[in-house]
Amino acid sequence: MMHRPSAPELLKPGQSYYSLVVAIAKRAREIAQQADENHDILSEKPVKMAVDDFSKGRYKMIESKDIGVIHDRAITSADSTDLDDTVLE
């Protein structure tokens, strides 16, 4: 049976679990899209393939230095195009 790496095994000190999940999801979407474009049938699920890519070092996660930092900024009506179903008063 093949070893399935846990999140702590994939994360370097100081890296965010959330960022790992997002990185794996993005890679999995990329794998699925490439397979669809090439009309390939995948033998494994894209998420498993993405986890394997990260665990074997084929892909690396690079986090922004200010991840998790909340920036103070007022929301203006100009920002309303960026917000989904948010009502500005």
N, C-alpha and C positions, 0 to 999 in steps of 0.2 A: 504494500500500500504506500502511496506517495505522501510525503509530508506536506501538510498544508500550513504555511507560515501564519503566525498570529500577527496582529497589528504591532505589538511591541517589537517583534522581530524585524519588521519592515521599517519602523521609525527610528530615526537617529535622535539623539538627545535634543530636546527643544522643539522637535517637529510636532505639528498638530495632527491628532487623529482625524479631525474633520478634513484637513487638507489631503490626507492620504485617501480618504473615502472619495473625495471629489476627483483626485488625480486618477484613481482606479476607474471611477465611473466614466471619466472623459476618455481614458484609453480604451475601455470596453466599447464605448460608442464608436470610436475610431475603428476598432477591429471589426465590429458588426457592419459599419458602413463600407469598409474596404471589401469585406466578403460579399456584400450585396452588389456593389459595383462590378465585382469580378465574377459574379454569379457562382461563388464558391459555397459549398455546404460545410459548415463548421462541425468538427467532430467533438468539440468541447464548447462550453458556454463562454461567451466573450468576457464575462467578469473573471472567471477562473484563468483565462488566458492572460488577462491584464494583471492579475495578482502574480502570476508566474513571471511576467515581464519585469515587474518591480522586484520580486524576490531574487531573480537571477541577474539583476543589475543592467538589464537591457534598456530600462527607462528609469529615470531618477526624478524625484520630486524636488522642485526648487520653490521655496517659500519666500514671500516678501518679508522684509525685515519688520514691517509694521503690522503683521498679521495679528489680529485680535485687538488692535488699537482702535478705540472709538474716537473718531474725529468730530469735534464740535463744528456744526455747520447748520445754518438755518435752511429749511426747505422753502423754496420760493415757487411761485406759479410757473416759472420757466422750467423747473424740475418736473412739473406734472407730466410731461411727455415720457419721462423715465419711470414713472410709477404706474403699476397696474392696479386699477380699481381703488385708488387712494383718493379720498375726498379732502381737498384743501379748503380750509375756512378762512 
